[in-house]
Amino acid sequence: MNEASPIAIDVQTQYLPNGIPDKDKYPFSYTITITNQSDKSVQLIARYWLITDGNGKSTEVKGPGVIGEQPLIKQGESFQYSSGAILDTPIGTMQGFYEMLTLDGQTFEAPIDVFRLAVPNVLN
């Protein structure tokens, strides 16, 4: 699967103003929908995130699966989950990829395009 990724990834973000008591932290949630547009079932086996705050500080997060799961996503089906990130600034970005495994043992990366985490009304 060297062509464009057969996996579509949609991201919705939300600022959580009452998420944590520390006023110098900015908690966000994100909901991701992963849709398998290929003709094969695939399993999400790992994730990689690069989280960058408004000061340019980057944090890498990697590990098996998402939210404790390694879901099998059949062709034409979707898997949705929610998670979160806490930034030191009111704006930042996330990007990364999911490592996917086909049932015949091939692995490939499904890229997650950069998306913004921002407190509402911070940007004009």
Secondary structure per residue as TSV (DSSP state, phi and psi in degrees):
chain	resnum	aa	ss	phi	psi
A	1	M	-	360.0	70.1
A	2	N	-	-93.4	-10.5
A	3	E	S	-71.3	-172.7
A	4	A	S	-53.5	148.6
A	5	S	-	-57.4	131.4
A	6	P	S	-81.2	8.4
A	7	I	E	-112.2	122.6
A	8	A	E	-96.4	134.3
A	9	I	E	-125.0	121.2
A	10	D	E	-113.8	134.1
A	11	V	E	-122.9	132.2
A	12	Q	E	-120.7	132.3
A	13	T	E	-118.0	158.3
A	14	Q	E	-150.9	134.9
A	15	Y	E	-80.5	138.2
A	16	L	-	-112.5	85.3
A	17	P	T	-61.7	-25.5
A	18	N	T	-108.3	22.0
A	19	G	S	-70.5	-37.0
A	20	I	-	-142.8	150.9
A	21	P	S	-74.0	-19.1
A	22	D	-	-73.9	114.3
A	23	K	T	-70.2	-11.9
A	24	D	T	-96.6	14.2
A	25	K	-	-122.9	149.8
A	26	Y	E	-126.2	101.2
A	27	P	E	-86.5	139.5
A	28	F	E	-131.2	148.9
A	29	S	E	-112.9	154.8
A	30	Y	E	-139.7	142.6
A	31	T	E	-116.6	127.2
A	32	I	E	-117.7	132.2
A	33	T	E	-112.6	121.3
A	34	I	E	-108.1	118.5
A	35	T	E	-114.3	127.0
A	36	N	E	-86.7	107.3
A	37	Q	-	-98.3	8.3
A	38	S	S	-88.0	-180.0
A	39	D	S	-100.0	15.0
A	40	K	S	-131.3	149.5
A	41	S	-	-70.6	144.8
A	42	V	E	-133.9	154.1
A	43	Q	E	-117.6	132.6
A	44	L	E	-81.3	115.0
A	45	I	E	-107.3	-21.8
A	46	A	E	-157.2	164.0
A	47	R	E	-134.6	155.6
A	48	Y	E	-140.2	128.7
A	49	W	E	-124.5	142.0
A	50	L	E	-117.9	111.8
A	51	I	E	-107.8	124.6
A	52	T	E	-124.2	127.0
A	53	D	E	-88.6	179.0
A	54	G	T	-66.3	-15.7
A	55	N	T	-91.3	-0.5
A	56	G	-	88.7	3.2
A	57	K	-	-74.3	125.7
A	58	S	E	-109.5	143.5
A	59	T	E	-129.3	133.0
A	60	E	E	-100.7	137.5
A	61	V	E	-129.3	125.5
A	62	K	E	-144.5	155.2
A	63	G	E	167.6	179.0
A	64	P	E	-73.2	138.8
A	65	G	S	56.9	-162.3
A	66	V	B	-137.4	140.9
A	67	I	T	42.4	40.8
A	68	G	T	78.0	9.3
A	69	E	B	-123.5	153.7
A	70	Q	-	-125.6	77.2
A	71	P	-	-68.9	144.0
A	72	L	E	-91.5	123.7
A	73	I	E	-114.8	111.3
A	74	K	-	-72.5	159.1
A	75	Q	T	-56.9	134.2
A	76	G	T	79.9	-2.2
A	77	E	-	-106.0	167.0
A	78	S	E	-126.8	156.5
A	79	F	E	-128.3	132.7
A	80	Q	E	-124.9	140.5
A	81	Y	E	-149.2	162.0
A	82	S	E	-123.5	145.2
A	83	S	E	-149.7	-163.8
A	84	G	E	-157.2	170.7
A	85	A	E	-147.1	148.3
A	86	I	E	-118.1	123.1
A	87	L	E	-107.1	158.7
A	88	D	S	-87.6	-6.7
A	89	T	S	-130.1	160.7
A	90	P	S	-75.6	-1.6
A	91	I	E	-144.1	148.4
A	92	G	E	-171.5	-175.2
A	93	T	E	-137.1	159.3
A	94	M	E	-134.2	148.9
A	95	Q	E	-159.5	166.7
A	96	G	E	166.8	-147.3
A	97	F	E	-161.2	159.9
A	98	Y	E	-107.6	137.8
A	99	E	E	-90.4	122.3
A	100	M	E	-112.0	151.7
A	101	L	E	-128.4	127.5
A	102	T	E	-83.9	161.4
A	103	L	T	-66.3	-18.7
A	104	D	T	-92.9	12.7
A	105	G	S	92.4	4.8
A	106	Q	-	-86.4	138.4
A	107	T	E	-109.0	150.4
A	108	F	E	-154.4	161.8
A	109	E	E	-100.4	133.9
A	110	A	E	-104.0	108.5
A	111	P	E	-69.7	144.5
A	112	I	E	-110.7	109.4
A	113	D	E	-61.7	154.3
A	114	V	E	-58.7	136.1
A	115	F	E	-135.7	156.4
A	116	R	E	-97.1	140.7
A	117	L	E	-111.5	121.3
A	118	A	E	-148.7	136.8
A	119	V	-	-64.9	133.2
A	120	P	T	-54.7	142.6
A	121	N	T	69.9	10.9
A	122	V	S	-78.0	-36.5
A	123	L	-	-97.8	142.1
A	124	N	-	-89.6	360.0
